[in-house]
């Protein structure tokens, strides 16, 4: 009888441990929603590039600024993908969010960092 109780207690402890691990590693990260304010990130880059432009610029300098803008725009989707992979969560635009879910994470600072906007 004592051996049966020990076996039952061990089974319960193992089940509780596995449920806790599942919740921590699988269920909770799946509920996390990451939000980014892409408009703010694009506006900051636009302001940075506009500040570099002057009327006395050479065409070569203007082409360099244009190339910077194109690099930024092409790197943006990859940065979003990297953030989603790192967070292991769904990433959505802040303006698409209505309400404040309990598992919300603002990833805008991470996006700014990856795009070189300290």
KOLLO-444836 format. One line per 8 residues: number of its first residue (from 0); for each residue z, x, y of N, C-alpha, C. Coordinates in steps of 0.001 Angstrom, whole numbers. Layout:
N
NUM	Z,X,Y,Z,X,Y,Z,X,Y  ...;
//
This chain:
118
0	0,819,-1195,0,0,0,0,863,1259  804,1924,1217,904,2812,2360,-427,3518,2620  -1145,3844,1551,-2441,4506,1686,-3459,3574,2337  -3379,2278,2008,-4286,1297,2608,-4034,1161,4105  -2777,1135,4497,-2443,1034,5920,-2917,2271,6680  -2785,3421,6057,-3249,4656,6688,-4764,4629,6857  -5460,4142,5847,-6920,4044,5904,-7358,3056,6987  -6667,1926,7082,-6987,920,8105,-6720,1481,9501;
8	-5605,2159,9664,-5267,2743,10970,-6290,3801,11369  -6720,4615,10413,-7720,5640,10701,-9060,5002,11073  -9417,3930,10378,-10665,3224,10683,-10625,2616,12079  -9499,2012,12430,-9352,1421,13765,-9411,2491,14857  -8753,3613,14628,-8767,4696,15613,-10177,5261,15776  -10882,5416,14670,-12251,5926,14713,-13169,4943,15447  -13014,3659,15148,-13830,2636,15818,-13558,2605,17317  -12293,2682,17692,-11938,2681,19116,-12523,3905,19819;
16	-12463,5045,19175,-13031,6263,19758,-14537,6174,19922  -15213,5633,18907,-16662,5485,18989,-17065,4481,20061  -16323,3383,20186,-16609,2403,21237,-16411,3007,22625  -15361,3789,22793,-15112,4440,24084,-16228,5439,24408  -16661,6193,23413,-17743,7154,23623,-19048,6440,23964  -19335,5340,23271,-20543,4561,23554,-20513,4025,24978  -19368,3495,25383,-19250,2953,26736,-19448,4045,27781  -18865,5201,27553,-18946,6294,28521,-20337,6915,28574;
24	-20969,7107,27424,-22231,7837,27369,-23482,6968,27442  -23385,5704,27025,-24583,4869,26952,-24505,3660,27880  -23503,2828,27691,-23455,1561,28414,-23226,1738,29909  -22264,2535,30295,-21949,2691,31719,-23092,3334,32499  -23713,4420,32023,-24857,4965,32772,-26023,3985,32877  -26210,3140,31872,-27300,2173,31908,-27069,1115,32976  -25828,874,33353,-25525,-118,34383,-25609,461,35787  -25689,1767,35907,-25722,2406,37215,-27057,2137,37901;
32	-26985,1783,39173,-28176,1555,39976,-28155,2557,41118  -29187,3353,41203,-29308,4308,42298,-30193,3734,43390  -29776,3884,44636,-30587,3416,45755,-30935,4594,46655  -32121,4535,47224,-32549,5548,48181,-33135,4849,49404  -32897,5432,50550,-33469,4925,51796,-34700,5768,52097  -35814,5389,51484,-37036,6181,51629,-37555,6154,53056  -37355,5047,53741,-37819,4945,55121,-37128,5983,56005  -35829,6152,55828,-35092,7141,56622,-35570,8558,56321;
40	-35873,8837,55062,-36342,10171,54683,-37722,10437,55286  -38614,9435,55217,-39939,9605,55808,-39867,9708,57329  -39003,8921,57948,-38857,8998,59410,-38350,10367,59847  -37403,10913,59117,-36877,12238,59458,-37977,13291,59370  -38807,13198,58345,-39914,14156,58212,-40940,13945,59323  -41203,12692,59643,-42138,12388,60727,-41634,12957,62056  -40347,12803,62320,-39761,13342,63552,-39825,14868,63574  -39577,15479,62429,-39633,16937,62356,-41038,17442,62659;
48	-42027,16804,62060,-43409,17230,62278,-43868,16924,63699  -43445,15788,64248,-43820,15440,65623,-43221,16427,66619  -42020,16912,66339,-41382,17878,67231,-42121,19214,67222  -42801,19514,66138,-43553,20766,66053,-44879,20710,66810  -45381,19496,67003,-46695,19350,67629,-46584,19420,69151  -47493,20183,69732,-47598,20281,71190,-49069,20202,71567  -49328,19974,72841,-50721,19869,73278,-51419,21229,73288  -50649,22308,73345,-51241,23643,73388,-51456,24249,71999;
56	-51275,23467,70964,-51395,24000,69602,-52838,24334,69267  -52986,25356,68464,-54323,25690,67969,-54663,24750,66815  -55926,24687,66496,-56341,23821,65388,-55760,24319,64067  -55557,25609,63962,-54969,26174,62743,-53515,25708,62587  -52772,25667,63676,-51386,25189,63624,-51342,23702,63275  -52272,22931,63819,-52328,21495,63504,-52669,21277,62031  -53562,22085,61514,-53914,21983,60097,-52720,22336,59215  -51923,23304,59649,-50735,23685,58878,-49724,22535,58856;
64	-49546,21876,59997,-48631,20734,60052,-49163,19592,59192  -50463,19368,59238,-51077,18335,58402,-50897,18660,56919  -51043,19921,56566,-50838,20339,55171,-49381,20151,54759  -48447,20430,55679,-47024,20195,55392,-46772,18720,55104  -47387,17847,55904,-47221,16402,55709,-47790,15969,54363  -48938,16518,53999,-49542,16172,52711,-48695,16675,51548  -48139,17878,51679,-47259,18405,50626,-46023,17520,50472  -45464,17114,51596,-44285,16249,51558,-44612,14948,50828;
72	-45724,14325,51207,-46109,13046,50598,-46399,13186,49109  -46990,14295,48701,-47293,14458,47274,-46057,14850,46467  -45085,15517,47088,-43860,15908,46378,-42857,14764,46282  -43008,13765,47113,-42039,12671,47180,-41881,11910,45858  -42963,11447,45223,-42793,10732,43947,-42128,11580,42865  -42464,12863,42829,-41850,13747,41831,-40356,13891,42083  -39962,13972,43349,-38535,14069,43681,-37795,12810,43249  -38403,11650,43440,-37777,10399,42989,-37617,10383,41472;
80	-38630,10843,40761,-38555,10905,39296,-37449,11854,38843  -37328,12994,39504,-36285,13960,39151,-34899,13374,39389  -34741,12658,40482,-33448,12040,40789,-33100,11003,39729  -34070,10178,39361,-33824,9158,38335,-33467,9804,37002  -34147,10885,36658,-33854,11574,35398,-32472,12215,35438  -32121,12809,36557,-30809,13458,36690,-29684,12425,36663  -29884,11316,37348,-28878,10249,37414,-28820,9448,36107  -29939,9432,35393,-30089,8573,34210,-29828,7125,34588;
88	-30479,6705,35669,-30285,5346,36163,-31589,4836,36761  -31598,3559,37038,-32713,2947,37741,-32556,3285,39215  -33640,3699,39862,-33603,4017,41291,-34499,3023,42017  -33922,2352,43021,-34690,1379,43793,-34553,1680,45280  -35464,1117,46043,-35442,1244,47501,-34313,382,48065  -33598,924,49032,-32448,235,49612,-32820,-1140,50167  -33994,-1274,50777,-34367,-2555,51372,-34640,-3625,50312  -34854,-3231,49074,-35084,-4196,48002,-33781,-4717,47410;
96	-32669,-4176,47850,-31368,-4526,47290,-30720,-5643,48101  -30271,-6661,47413,-29525,-7744,48042,-28140,-7736,47428  -27129,-7597,48255,-25761,-7523,47758,-25387,-6089,47438  -24199,-5934,46896,-23693,-4610,46539,-23160,-4645,45116  -23989,-4286,44137,-23512,-4261,42751,-22381,-3243,42586  -21504,-3453,41616,-20354,-2557,41455,-20713,-1137,41023  -21826,-951,40386,-22191,378,39878,-23319,984,40710  -23199,876,42026,-24226,1340,42948,-23944,2774,43389;
104	-24989,3613,43375,-24862,5009,43798,-25946,5284,44843  -25545,5766,46025,-26512,6115,47061,-27052,7517,46784  -28321,7593,46468,-28952,8867,46131,-29790,9430,47278  -29692,8823,48460,-30453,9306,49612,-30116,10752,49961  -28836,11156,49985,-28550,12568,50274,-29190,13526,49260  -29217,13127,48008,-29854,13964,46979,-31359,14049,47218  -31969,12930,47607,-33403,12934,47902,-33699,13825,49105  -32877,13726,50135,-33056,14584,51318,-32971,16064,50927;
112	-32016,16370,50077,-31833,17757,49635,-33056,18253,48867  -33560,17435,47970,-34722,17835,47171,-35988,17960,48016  -36035,17202,49118,-37202,17255,49995,-37031,18276,51116  -35928,19025,51093,-35716,20080,52073,-35203,19604,53414  -34551,18451,53432,-34024,17886,54680,-32510,17984,54724  -31951,19103,54647,-30492,19257,54671,-29958,18461,55779;
//
